[in-house]
Amino acid sequence: MDPTLAANGVLSSVALVLLLLVTGGVIYLSVIERRDKRRRQQAEAARSGAGGGRKTRRRSARQ
């Protein structure tokens, strides 16, 4: 087998593996970000529905 063809095969395999790793990382980070965003929105909705959140509690505790 020609050494040039073998080197090209190795390089293309490495490139494919790296492409899959980067793609998997991007998908993972996107899923984590979406889940975190949903959690923050739910926490914000719970705080606004509970009467104003921490600032209101601090003011009432000082008075």
C-alpha positions in Angstrom: 0.0 0.0 0.0 1.2 3.4 -0.9 2.4 5.4 2.2 0.6 8.5 0.9 -2.7 6.7 0.8 -2.2 5.3 4.3 -1.4 8.8 5.7 -4.4 10.3 4.0 -6.6 7.5 5.5 -5.2 8.2 9.0 -5.7 11.9 8.6 -9.2 11.6 7.3 -10.1 9.2 10.2 -8.6 11.7 12.7 -10.6 14.5 11.1 -13.8 12.5 11.3 -13.3 11.7 15.0 -12.5 15.3 15.8 -15.6 16.5 13.9 -17.8 14.0 15.8 -16.3 15.1 19.1 -16.9 18.8 18.4 -20.4 18.2 17.1 -21.2 16.1 20.2 -19.8 18.8 22.5 -21.9 21.5 20.8 -25.1 19.4 21.1 -24.3 18.7 24.8 -23.7 22.4 25.6 -26.9 23.4 23.7 -29.0 20.9 25.7 -27.5 22.0 29.0 -28.1 25.7 28.1 -31.7 25.0 27.2 -32.3 23.1 30.4 -30.7 25.8 32.5 -32.7 28.5 30.7 -35.9 26.7 31.4 -34.9 26.3 35.1 -34.1 30.0 35.4 -37.5 31.0 33.8 -39.4 28.7 36.2 -37.5 30.2 39.2 -38.3 33.7 38.0 -41.9 32.8 37.5 -42.1 31.4 41.0 -40.4 34.4 42.5 -42.7 36.9 40.7 -45.8 34.9 41.7 -44.7 34.7 45.3 -44.9 38.5 45.9 -41.8 40.0 44.6 -39.0 37.8 45.7 -36.0 38.7 48.0 -36.2 42.4 47.8 -39.7 42.5 49.2 -38.7 40.2 52.0 -35.7 42.2 52.9 -37.6 45.5 53.1 -40.3 43.9 55.2 -37.7 42.5 57.6 -36.1 45.9 58.1 -39.3 47.7 58.9 
